[in-house]
Amino acid sequence: MLKGALLAVGLILLVFGIVWGIRHLLGIFALLIFDGTHQQVYQLPLFLWIFDVVAIFYCLAGTTLIREVREVFHAVDRSLEEGRKQVARIVGRDTSELSAQEVRTAALETLAENLSDGVIAPLFWLAIGGVPAMVTYKMVNTLDSMIGYRTERYKDFGCWAAHIDDVANYIPARLTALLMLIAAGKPQLLGFVWRNGRNHASPNSGYPEAALAGILNSRFGGPHYYFGELFDKPYIGENARELTTADMQKAVRINRTAEVLAIVIITVIYCL
């Protein structure tokens, strides 16, 4: 456990220090360039703007996952085996025995969770602490996805990474669920999300999943195999109906709209 704690905390602090240091050096470099003008510089220098834009671009991961989810639905429509192989690209569970319904469900669960982890949470931390905080959050999330599992192998070594990620995502996950309900025009599902969001091993992932399950009137969750171990997860929602390509398309629209809402909110915060 100690080694895992040192690794997680050390890498997180290192990433924050590196990003903060690069931005600080770029600021000093810009002042040296413009010092000869004897004029006060009131805006970020060009190189710092470029660095921030590139960092923000690479920290936001919405488009790629949407493309992968679309491919999962198209693949499983062609054949179950192709669908299993495609969904294995975006989930950590064992996909070799999944049914067509479970393949589609896994893809939509990942889509909802990624909206929080890949878009809303990075934007949230950008608003809180700028680019250094945003990039540091991505390090936190990456560590959790690599070692933050409750399996025999990782439950001690990765527990610090998992707990840090839980803290970092606590507000963003719930904010994501709220934005999804607003995007769908279904704020009346707040009670459903509150009740079902807790039906998950993660203290956070269940909330965006519950929001999407409620919007689609479907059921997520249930038992799954991870690294050969069975995890008996509770269900999120009650309607175990068959998911379709139309459901995927609706979920993608909700994701896109929620992303736009988040960007508008962040822009307003910066303007104020």
Solvent accessible surface area in square Angstrom, and as a share of the most:
residue,aa,sasa,rsa
1,M,126,0.56
2,L,128,0.64
3,K,160,0.68
4,G,1,0.01
5,A,9,0.07
6,L,117,0.58
7,L,70,0.35
8,A,0,0.00
9,V,52,0.30
10,G,37,0.36
11,L,55,0.27
12,I,23,0.12
13,L,119,0.59
14,L,99,0.49
15,V,27,0.16
16,F,89,0.37
17,G,37,0.36
18,I,90,0.46
19,V,11,0.07
20,W,137,0.48
21,G,21,0.20
22,I,68,0.34
23,R,54,0.20
24,H,90,0.40
25,L,116,0.58
26,L,39,0.19
27,G,19,0.18
28,I,72,0.36
29,F,97,0.40
30,A,6,0.04
31,L,104,0.52
32,L,130,0.65
33,I,90,0.46
34,F,86,0.36
35,D,101,0.52
36,G,60,0.57
37,T,72,0.42
38,H,173,0.77
39,Q,137,0.61
40,Q,129,0.57
41,V,47,0.27
42,Y,198,0.75
43,Q,142,0.63
44,L,71,0.35
45,P,20,0.12
46,L,126,0.63
47,F,100,0.42
48,L,9,0.04
49,W,130,0.46
50,I,88,0.45
51,F,50,0.21
52,D,12,0.06
53,V,88,0.50
54,V,72,0.42
55,A,16,0.12
56,I,46,0.23
57,F,140,0.58
58,Y,164,0.62
59,C,8,0.05
60,L,53,0.27
61,A,41,0.32
62,G,10,0.09
63,T,73,0.42
64,T,74,0.43
65,L,21,0.11
66,I,2,0.01
67,R,127,0.46
68,E,24,0.11
69,V,0,0.00
70,R,99,0.36
71,E,71,0.32
72,V,0,0.00
73,F,0,0.00
74,H,78,0.35
75,A,1,0.01
76,V,10,0.06
77,D,82,0.43
78,R,144,0.53
79,S,50,0.32
80,L,65,0.33
81,E,91,0.41
82,E,66,0.29
83,G,0,0.00
84,R,46,0.17
85,K,135,0.57
86,Q,35,0.15
87,V,0,0.00
88,A,50,0.39
89,R,160,0.59
90,I,32,0.16
91,V,24,0.14
92,G,42,0.40
93,R,24,0.09
94,D,66,0.34
95,T,13,0.07
96,S,63,0.41
97,E,145,0.65
98,L,13,0.06
99,S,49,0.32
100,A,32,0.25
101,Q,43,0.19
102,E,70,0.31
103,V,0,0.00
104,R,28,0.10
105,T,11,0.07
106,A,0,0.00
107,A,0,0.00
108,L,0,0.00
109,E,7,0.03
110,T,23,0.14
111,L,1,0.00
112,A,0,0.00
113,E,57,0.26
114,N,28,0.15
115,L,1,0.00
116,S,3,0.02
117,D,28,0.15
118,G,1,0.01
119,V,7,0.04
120,I,2,0.01
121,A,0,0.00
122,P,0,0.00
123,L,10,0.05
124,F,36,0.15
125,W,64,0.23
126,L,13,0.07
127,A,32,0.25
128,I,110,0.56
129,G,37,0.36
130,G,22,0.21
131,V,7,0.04
132,P,9,0.06
133,A,17,0.13
134,M,0,0.00
135,V,29,0.17
136,T,18,0.10
137,Y,6,0.02
138,K,42,0.18
139,M,37,0.17
140,V,10,0.06
141,N,24,0.12
142,T,58,0.34
143,L,7,0.04
144,D,32,0.17
145,S,65,0.42
146,M,116,0.52
147,I,17,0.09
148,G,16,0.16
149,Y,58,0.22
150,R,152,0.55
151,T,4,0.03
152,E,128,0.57
153,R,189,0.69
154,Y,38,0.15
155,K,96,0.41
156,D,74,0.38
157,F,72,0.30
158,G,1,0.01
159,C,23,0.14
160,W,110,0.39
161,A,2,0.02
162,A,20,0.15
163,H,110,0.49
164,I,45,0.23
165,D,12,0.06
166,D,32,0.17
167,V,118,0.68
168,A,11,0.09
169,N,4,0.02
170,Y,117,0.44
171,I,98,0.50
172,P,1,0.01
173,A,1,0.01
174,R,59,0.22
175,L,57,0.28
176,T,0,0.00
177,A,4,0.03
178,L,70,0.35
179,L,5,0.03
180,M,0,0.00
181,L,0,0.00
182,I,89,0.45
183,A,25,0.20
184,A,26,0.20
185,G,53,0.51
186,K,60,0.25
187,P,74,0.46
188,Q,134,0.60
189,L,34,0.17
190,L,91,0.45
191,G,34,0.33
192,F,39,0.16
193,V,6,0.04
194,W,147,0.52
195,R,144,0.53
196,N,18,0.09
197,G,0,0.00
198,R,138,0.50
199,N,51,0.26
200,H,37,0.17
201,A,50,0.39
202,S,27,0.18
203,P,58,0.36
204,N,7,0.04
205,S,15,0.09
206,G,0,0.00
207,Y,11,0.04
208,P,1,0.00
209,E,6,0.03
210,A,0,0.00
211,A,0,0.00
212,L,0,0.00
213,A,0,0.00
214,G,10,0.10
215,I,3,0.02
216,L,7,0.03
217,N,93,0.48
218,S,3,0.02
219,R,77,0.28
220,F,1,0.00
221,G,13,0.13
222,G,1,0.01
223,P,62,0.39
224,H,15,0.07
225,Y,107,0.41
226,Y,31,0.12
227,F,119,0.50
228,G,64,0.62
229,E,66,0.30
230,L,99,0.49
231,F,51,0.21
232,D,117,0.60
233,K,33,0.14
234,P,66,0.42
235,Y,96,0.37
236,I,0,0.00
237,G,6,0.06
238,E,162,0.72
239,N,56,0.29
240,A,62,0.48
241,R,74,0.27
242,E,101,0.45
243,L,2,0.01
244,T,64,0.37
245,T,39,0.23
246,A,65,0.50
247,D,13,0.07
248,M,3,0.01
249,Q,88,0.39
250,K,64,0.27
251,A,0,0.00
252,V,6,0.04
253,R,146,0.53
254,I,12,0.06
255,N,2,0.01
256,R,85,0.31
257,T,57,0.33
258,A,0,0.00
259,E,19,0.09
260,V,89,0.51
261,L,53,0.27
262,A,5,0.04
263,I,85,0.43
264,V,81,0.46
265,I,77,0.39
266,I,20,0.10
267,T,70,0.41
268,V,75,0.43
269,I,86,0.44
270,Y,130,0.49
271,C,107,0.64
272,L,177,0.88
